[in-house]
Amino acid sequence: MPLHISQGGQHRAIADLELTPAEAEQLHAALCYALGEQPPPPDAPECRQPVHYSGGRQRY
């Protein structure tokens, strides 16, 4: 997977990111957690859509 590296909004480099399935799963979970406070865009994947629980609380 290509990883685009930037600093201060300016492109710095592109590197190949190679992850094991376990590492990819950890990265996915960490990103979902980090983005949890941000409302997901309408075209977000299912994992970013809110889950509605009884009692009205939501969790991403």
N, C-alpha and C positions, 0 to 999 in steps of 0.2 A: 504494500500500500504506500503510495507516495505521501510524504509528510512535508507540508509547506511550512517553512520556518520564517517568521517575520519578527521584527522588533520595531516598536513605535509605529506600526502600520506600514512599514517598508519591508519589501521582500528581501530576505537574506540568503536563503538556500532551499533546495529540495533534497530530501534524503529518503531512502527506502526504509520503511518501518516494517520490521518482521516480528510478529508476535505468535506465541504458541496459542492454542485455543484457550488455555486457562488465563494467559495474560490478556488476550482479547476480551474475555469475559470480565476480568477485573477492570480493564479500561472502560468498557461499556458501563459497568455498574458505577464506577467513579464519575464518569461524565453525566450520567443520569442524575446522580446525587448532587453534583455541582450545579447542574442546570435546574434542579428541582424547584427553586424559588422563582424561576423565570416561566412565564406562561408559554406553553408550547405553541408553535405556529400551526395553522390549520392542516398543513400537509406533513406534520411530524409523524414519525413511525409510531406504531401502537404502544411501544414501551414508554413514550413520552406523553401519551394521552392520560388525563386524570382518571383515577379509579374512584368511583363514588361508593361510599359506604353508607349503611343505614345510620341515621343520626346527623347526616349532612356533612361530615368531614370528608376531605379529599386528600389523596396521596398520589404522588407521581411515581 
